[in-house]
Amino acid sequence: MSEKYKHIDIERTAKRLKRCRKEVAHLSQRQLGERLGVSSNAVGQWERGICLPSLDQAVGLSKILGMEINGFIVEQKGRRA
């Protein structure tokens, strides 16, 4: 993952995003992708920690999930995002 994401705990963020999608929004990857204008594969990559959503996508996620962006983006311990 890029140096610019070094302050983000990718693994925990991926798990939290998946949990929020399922338990908060009650959406499939396909449904979430359709709402955001991305493929279900993109959502799956976020949830596996392969990549992160763009800032625009993160804003969309926060609206769909009804939470602040920092509700699903997890920073590294001892670091500020």
Secondary structure, DSSP 8 states (H G I E B T S, - for coil): --GGGTTB-HHHHHHHHHHIIIIIS---HHHHHHHHTS-HHHHHHHHHTS----HHHHHHHHHHHTS-GGGT--B-TT---
